[in-house]
Amino acid sequence: MKLFKKFPDTITIILGISVVFIILTWVIPSGEFDKDIVNGKEVIVANSYKLVANQPQGVWAFLTAPIKGFVSASFVIAFVFLVGGAFSILTHTGAINAGLFKVIVMSKKRPQYKIYIIPFIVTLFSLAGATFGMSEEILVFILITIPLSKALGYDAIIGAAIPIVGTGVGFAGAFTNPFTIGIAQGIAQIPVFSGIEYRLVVWFILTLIACILISRYANKIDKDPTKSLLHGLEIDNAQTLTEDNIPELNTRRKLILISLFITLIVLIYGVNVYEWYINEIAGLFIGLGIVTAIIYKMPISKAINSFVDGAKDMMSAALIIGLAKGLLVIAEDGKIIDTILNSVAISAGDIPKFISVSFMFAFQSCLNFFIPSGSGQAALTMPIMAPLSDLLGISRQLAVLAFQFGDGLSNMIVPTSGVTMGALSIAKIPYNIWFKWIAPIVLILSIMALLLLLPPLFLFNW
């Protein structure tokens, strides 16, 4: 007899994990490290772990974790609502569909170029993740990649994979990401963004593998749509683009697309030069929505209705982001994260170097289940992993590389990642389907990551 007639939905999964976390607070002793402020970030003081009074969580923690999660993730949730609403104004003009259809027409006229479209866009996302740490922003771009994927004859999985896997391998192979490499190297007391030469090689290899694996699946369903993991499921996540429902790419829509392109350029520049984040990016897209309405001569009432409709479409994603953040609240209130961290550091012991660095990678991947934030994980673990690497005879650069591998690759699959789960919610892809598709890819990339840890260990000093 099956426990479920069908696989539970995302919210059910998150609530189930909440129960598991509460049980862990009764099993794992509470403990904590002393904290210090370094470059504006709270970091752990090495060798300062101590047991504290147990903080087991109960029914009340389960009931209050969601609201605490929403409060903690309020910036991201507000970002999702506002950008979703602003982007809806753009969508209602038909400019994106008209522009995408031009890409489809080009691919049909020159079919030999179609196979390069997906890898090209995946590489762009990977570069964004590797350089300025694009993360929450993919919730905006998935509104573009889903209809693009379907228009090319693929499915929503490809549309979701483009930004999720693209930024994931970008984070894993990051070379100037200030939120992961910058923080981790700063805490490890090595020059920020140093070792870039080998990291560029790592980024290229991981991105190439991601492009090959995604393209392989795309080509398979292009030849036979029934091979799609979503085949037969009633999922209405994007309107299919055909000649019958495509608006004309007139002057107004061209100007809107130019405005979108300029906005993306300003976004990249602002994030890199002025360290823009949630507030500035949300304001930028609200500005785009206003400019779009003016160019299209959209009545104020229609623009507002479009904005509200777009915000409504983000409701499910916002719920999932808040609930996922609530999971971490339970673990933090139960004070079990530092205990787990300390136990793993002690377990490293006197073991061969490759096993030690592999253990670091595995640990960072597992910890990502609890702390899917790259900067948060760096602040928590690097104060311990850096001195631990010294004791084990491993370079601190390699400890940072193991950290970024664990952070970037596992974020594509862990259900506690608000960004990934939010993106899947927008794409309306059931988590079990996504897990089935992404698990082999994460495994292949993880094996390659383990191999990429070898050269700095045995072939050259890093």
MOWO-V659955 format. One record per residue. N is the residue number from 1. RES is the residue in one small letter. PSI is psi in radians with two decimals (none if undefined). D_FIRST is the distance of its C-alpha to the first C-alpha in Angstrom with 1 decimal. Layout:
{{N/RES/PSI/D_FIRST} {N/RES/PSI/D_FIRST}}
//
This chain:
{{1/m/2.23/0.0} {2/k/2.44/3.8} {3/l/-0.67/6.5} {4/f/2.42/8.8} {5/k/-0.50/9.4} {6/k/2.86/12.3} {7/f/2.37/14.1} {8/p/2.63/15.9} {9/d/3.07/19.6} {10/t/-0.77/22.4} {11/i/-0.69/23.4} {12/t/-0.72/20.0} {13/i/-0.81/20.1} {14/i/-0.73/23.6} {15/l/-0.64/22.9} {16/g/-0.72/20.2} {17/i/-0.58/22.8} {18/s/-0.73/25.3} {19/v/-0.74/23.4} {20/v/-0.76/23.3} {21/f/-0.70/27.1} {22/i/-0.73/27.8} {23/i/-0.71/26.2} {24/l/-0.56/28.4} {25/t/-0.31/31.4} {26/w/-0.37/31.0} {27/v/-0.75/30.5} {28/i/2.25/33.1} {29/p/2.53/36.7} {30/s/2.47/38.5} {31/g/2.93/41.4} {32/e/2.69/43.6} {33/f/2.71/46.3} {34/d/2.56/49.6} {35/k/2.65/49.9} {36/d/2.81/52.9} {37/i/2.08/53.8} {38/v/2.08/54.7} {39/n/0.70/55.8} {40/g/0.03/54.2} {41/k/2.46/50.8} {42/e/2.16/49.3} {43/v/2.79/48.8} {44/i/2.47/48.0} {45/v/2.07/51.0} {46/a/2.56/50.3} {47/n/0.45/50.2} {48/s/0.14/50.0} {49/y/2.45/46.5} {50/k/2.59/46.4} {51/l/2.52/43.9} {52/v/3.02/44.0} {53/a/2.34/42.7} {54/n/2.47/38.9} {55/q/1.06/37.5} {56/p/2.41/34.0} {57/q/2.68/32.4} {58/g/-2.68/30.4} {59/v/-0.71/29.1} {60/w/-0.64/32.5} {61/a/-0.69/32.3} {62/f/-0.70/28.9} {63/l/-0.54/30.5} {64/t/-0.27/33.7} {65/a/-0.72/32.6} {66/p/-0.82/32.0} {67/i/-0.64/35.6} {68/k/-0.65/37.0} {69/g/-0.70/35.2} {70/f/-0.71/36.8} {71/v/-0.77/40.2} {72/s/-0.63/39.9} {73/a/0.36/38.9} {74/s/-0.68/41.2} {75/f/-0.81/43.4} {76/v/-0.71/40.7} {77/i/-0.78/39.1} {78/a/-0.69/42.5} {79/f/-0.80/43.2} {80/v/-0.81/40.1} {81/f/-0.85/41.1} {82/l/-0.79/44.8} {83/v/-0.68/44.5} {84/g/-0.72/41.8} {85/g/-0.79/44.2} {86/a/-0.71/47.2} {87/f/-0.50/45.4} {88/s/-0.61/44.4} {89/i/-0.77/48.2} {90/l/-0.75/48.6} {91/t/-0.69/45.7} {92/h/-0.29/47.2} {93/t/-0.29/50.4} {94/g/0.06/48.8} {95/a/-0.74/50.6} {96/i/-0.81/47.6} {97/n/-0.72/46.3} {98/a/-0.73/49.9} {99/g/-0.73/50.3} {100/l/-0.66/47.0} {101/f/-0.54/47.8} {102/k/-0.66/51.0} {103/v/-0.70/49.0} {104/i/-0.76/47.0} {105/v/-0.73/50.2} {106/m/-0.73/51.7} {107/s/-0.51/48.7} {108/k/-0.64/49.0} {109/k/-0.59/52.8} {110/r/1.27/52.4} {111/p/-0.37/49.0} {112/q/-0.32/50.0} {113/y/-0.24/49.7} {114/k/-0.67/46.3} {115/i/-0.27/44.6} {116/y/-0.24/46.6} {117/i/-0.91/45.6} {118/i/-0.88/42.2} {119/p/-0.64/43.4} {120/f/-0.80/46.5} {121/i/-0.68/44.6} {122/v/-0.73/42.1} {123/t/-0.66/45.3} {124/l/-0.77/46.8} {125/f/-0.68/43.8} {126/s/-0.73/43.8} {127/l/-0.67/47.5} {128/a/-0.69/46.9} {129/g/-0.62/44.4} {130/a/-0.46/46.7} {131/t/-1.07/49.8} {132/f/0.20/49.4} {133/g/0.76/45.7} {134/m/2.24/44.2} {135/s/-1.46/40.9} {136/e/-0.45/40.3} {137/e/-0.34/42.5} {138/i/-0.32/39.9} {139/l/-0.38/38.4} {140/v/-0.85/41.5} {141/f/-0.40/41.6} {142/i/-0.38/38.1} {143/l/-0.29/39.4} {144/i/-0.75/41.6} {145/t/-0.49/39.6} {146/i/-0.98/36.7} {147/p/-0.55/39.0} {148/l/-0.77/41.0} {149/s/-0.81/38.1} {150/k/-0.64/37.0} {151/a/-0.52/40.7} {152/l/-0.03/41.0} {153/g/0.23/38.2} {154/y/-2.81/35.5} {155/d/-3.12/32.5} {156/a/-0.42/31.8} {157/i/-0.75/30.4} {158/i/-0.74/34.0} {159/g/-0.65/35.4} {160/a/-0.61/33.5} {161/a/-0.58/34.0} {162/i/-0.96/37.8} {163/p/-0.64/38.4} {164/i/-0.92/35.5} {165/v/-0.66/35.9} {166/g/-0.93/39.6} {167/t/-0.51/40.3} {168/g/-0.87/37.8} {169/v/-0.46/39.9} {170/g/-0.77/43.0} {171/f/-0.72/42.1} {172/a/-0.63/41.2} {173/g/0.45/44.6} {174/a/2.55/46.5} {175/f/-0.33/50.3} {176/t/0.41/51.7} {177/n/1.97/48.7} {178/p/-0.40/50.3} {179/f/-0.32/47.1} {180/t/-1.16/45.8} {181/i/-0.80/48.6} {182/g/-0.85/51.3} {183/i/-0.81/49.8} {184/a/-0.81/48.5} {185/q/-0.63/51.8} {186/g/-0.77/53.8} {187/i/-0.64/52.0} {188/a/-0.04/52.3} {189/q/0.76/56.1} {190/i/2.70/56.4} {191/p/2.27/58.1} {192/v/2.31/55.8} {193/f/0.30/54.7} {194/s/2.88/56.3} {195/g/0.40/54.9} {196/i/-0.49/54.3} {197/e/-0.87/55.4} {198/y/-0.59/52.4} {199/r/-0.55/50.0} {200/l/-0.70/51.2} {201/v/-0.78/50.3} {202/v/-0.81/46.8} {203/w/-0.77/46.3} {204/f/-0.79/47.5} {205/i/-0.83/45.2} {206/l/-0.69/42.0} {207/t/-0.71/42.9} {208/l/-0.78/43.6} {209/i/-0.75/40.3} {210/a/-0.76/38.5} {211/c/-0.74/40.6} {212/i/-0.79/39.9} {213/l/-0.72/36.1} {214/i/-0.76/35.9} {215/s/-0.62/38.4} {216/r/-0.78/36.6} {217/y/-0.72/33.5} {218/a/-0.78/35.8} {219/n/-0.60/37.7} {220/k/-0.79/34.5} {221/i/-0.31/33.4} {222/d/-0.66/37.0} {223/k/-0.59/37.2} {224/d/1.69/33.9} {225/p/-0.39/32.2} {226/t/-0.21/28.9} {227/k/-0.18/28.6} {228/s/2.41/28.1} {229/l/-0.27/24.8} {230/l/0.01/25.3} {231/h/2.25/25.9} {232/g/-0.22/24.3} {233/l/2.48/23.5} {234/e/1.53/25.6} {235/i/1.95/27.4} {236/d/1.46/30.9} {237/n/-0.08/32.3} {238/a/2.48/35.7} {239/q/2.33/38.0} {240/t/2.31/38.7} {241/l/2.09/42.4} {242/t/2.96/44.3} {243/e/-0.41/48.0} {244/d/-0.46/47.5} {245/n/0.28/46.1} {246/i/2.17/48.1} {247/p/2.82/51.1} {248/e/2.44/54.4} {249/l/1.32/55.1} {250/n/-3.04/58.2} {251/t/-0.75/60.5} {252/r/-0.79/58.7} {253/r/-0.58/55.3} {254/k/-0.74/56.9} {255/l/-0.64/58.4} {256/i/-0.75/55.0} {257/l/-0.65/53.5} {258/i/-0.69/56.6} {259/s/-0.70/56.0} {260/l/-0.77/52.4} {261/f/-0.77/53.6} {262/i/-0.70/56.3} {263/t/-0.75/53.8} {264/l/-0.66/51.6} {265/i/-0.78/54.8} {266/v/-0.66/55.8} {267/l/-0.87/52.3} {268/i/-0.77/52.6} {269/y/-0.79/56.2} {270/g/-0.69/55.5} {271/v/-0.72/52.5} {272/n/-0.76/54.6} {273/v/-0.75/58.0} {274/y/0.10/57.5} {275/e/0.77/54.0} {276/w/2.63/52.5} {277/y/-2.46/49.1} {278/i/-0.92/47.0} {279/n/-0.88/50.0} {280/e/-0.70/52.2} {281/i/-0.74/49.6} {282/a/-0.78/48.4} {283/g/-0.65/52.0} {284/l/-0.77/52.6} {285/f/-0.51/49.9} {286/i/-0.72/51.1} {287/g/-0.70/54.5} {288/l/-0.73/53.1} {289/g/-0.73/51.6} {290/i/-0.82/55.0} {291/v/-0.72/56.9} {292/t/-0.81/54.6} {293/a/-0.66/55.1} {294/i/-0.83/58.9} {295/i/-0.72/59.0} {296/y/-0.09/57.0} {297/k/0.77/59.1} {298/m/2.27/55.9} {299/p/2.57/56.7} {300/i/-0.75/55.8} {301/s/-0.70/53.6} {302/k/-0.67/51.6} {303/a/-0.74/51.4} {304/i/-0.75/50.1} {305/n/-0.68/47.5} {306/s/-0.71/46.4} {307/f/-0.80/46.2} {308/v/-0.72/44.1} {309/d/-0.73/41.7} {310/g/-0.68/41.3} {311/a/-0.69/40.6} {312/k/-0.69/38.0} {313/d/-0.37/36.2} {314/m/0.00/36.0} {315/m/-0.83/34.3} {316/s/-0.77/30.8} {317/a/-0.72/32.3} {318/a/-0.73/34.4} {319/l/-0.78/31.5} {320/i/-0.71/29.5} {321/i/-0.79/32.8} {322/g/-0.75/33.5} {323/l/-0.68/30.0} {324/a/-0.67/30.0} {325/k/-0.54/33.4} {326/g/-0.52/32.2} {327/l/-0.78/30.0} {328/l/-0.54/33.3} {329/v/-0.73/34.9} {330/i/-0.81/32.5} {331/a/-0.69/33.2} {332/e/-0.76/36.9} {333/d/-0.55/37.2} {334/g/-0.12/35.5} {335/k/0.81/38.0} {336/i/-0.25/35.6} {337/i/-0.81/36.5} {338/d/-0.60/39.9} {339/t/-0.77/38.5} {340/i/-0.76/36.1} {341/l/-0.81/39.1} {342/n/-0.72/41.4} {343/s/-0.72/39.0} {344/v/-0.70/38.6} {345/a/-0.70/42.4} {346/i/-0.63/43.1} {347/s/-0.34/40.6} {348/a/-0.81/42.5} {349/g/-2.75/45.2} {350/d/1.45/47.4} {351/i/2.81/45.3} {352/p/2.62/46.5} {353/k/-0.78/47.2} {354/f/-0.69/44.7} {355/i/-0.66/41.9} {356/s/-0.83/43.2} {357/v/-0.56/43.3} {358/s/-0.66/39.9} {359/f/-0.70/38.6} {360/m/-0.78/40.3} {361/f/-0.83/38.5} {362/a/-0.71/35.1} {363/f/-0.79/35.8} {364/q/-0.65/37.0} {365/s/-0.78/33.9} {366/c/-0.70/31.7} {367/l/-0.47/34.0} {368/n/-0.39/33.7} {369/f/-0.63/30.2} {370/f/-0.64/32.1} {371/i/1.43/35.3} {372/p/0.01/34.9} {373/s/2.14/38.6} {374/g/-0.80/40.9} {375/s/-0.67/43.9} {376/g/-0.71/42.2} {377/q/-0.68/40.7} {378/a/-0.76/44.2} {379/a/-0.55/45.9} {380/l/-0.76/43.5} {381/t/-0.59/43.3} {382/m/-0.57/46.6} {383/p/-0.40/48.8} {384/i/-0.75/46.9} {385/m/-0.57/46.1} {386/a/-0.97/49.7} {387/p/-0.54/51.4} {388/l/-0.68/48.6} {389/s/-0.60/49.4} {390/d/-0.78/53.0} {391/l/-0.57/52.2} {392/l/-0.02/50.2} {393/g/0.50/52.9} {394/i/2.42/50.8} {395/s/2.63/52.5} {396/r/-0.50/51.5} {397/q/-0.69/51.2} {398/l/-0.62/48.4} {399/a/-0.68/46.6} {400/v/-0.70/46.8} {401/l/-0.74/45.5} {402/a/-0.67/42.5} {403/f/-0.84/41.9} {404/q/-0.55/42.2} {405/f/-0.87/39.8} {406/g/-0.67/37.1} {407/d/-0.88/37.7} {408/g/-0.79/37.9} {409/l/-0.74/35.2} {410/s/-0.43/32.4} {411/n/-0.32/33.1} {412/m/-0.22/31.7} {413/i/-0.43/28.2} {414/v/2.35/27.8} {415/p/-0.04/26.1} {416/t/-0.05/28.8} {417/s/1.91/31.5} {418/g/-0.62/32.6} {419/v/-0.87/34.5} {420/t/-0.82/31.8} {421/m/-0.62/29.1} {422/g/-0.72/31.9} {423/a/-0.74/32.8} {424/l/-0.60/29.2} {425/s/-0.74/29.1} {426/i/-0.70/32.4} {427/a/-0.21/31.2} {428/k/0.76/28.0} {429/i/2.10/26.0} {430/p/2.47/22.4} {431/y/-0.62/22.4} {432/n/-0.61/19.5} {433/i/-0.78/21.7} {434/w/-0.77/24.8} {435/f/-0.76/23.3} {436/k/-0.63/22.4} {437/w/-0.75/26.0} {438/i/-0.46/27.9} {439/a/-0.85/26.4} {440/p/-0.60/28.3} {441/i/-0.78/31.4} {442/v/-0.67/31.4} {443/l/-0.81/31.0} {444/i/-0.79/34.0} {445/l/-0.60/36.1} {446/s/-0.70/35.3} {447/i/-0.75/36.5} {448/m/-0.66/39.6} {449/a/-0.74/40.1} {450/l/-0.70/40.2} {451/l/-0.61/42.7} {452/l/-0.23/44.8} {453/l/-0.26/45.1} {454/l/-0.84/47.0} {455/p/-0.82/50.3} {456/p/-0.33/51.4} {457/l/-0.62/50.6} {458/f/-0.43/52.5} {459/l/-0.47/54.7} {460/f/2.72/56.4} {461/n/2.30/57.0} {462/w/none/55.4}}
//
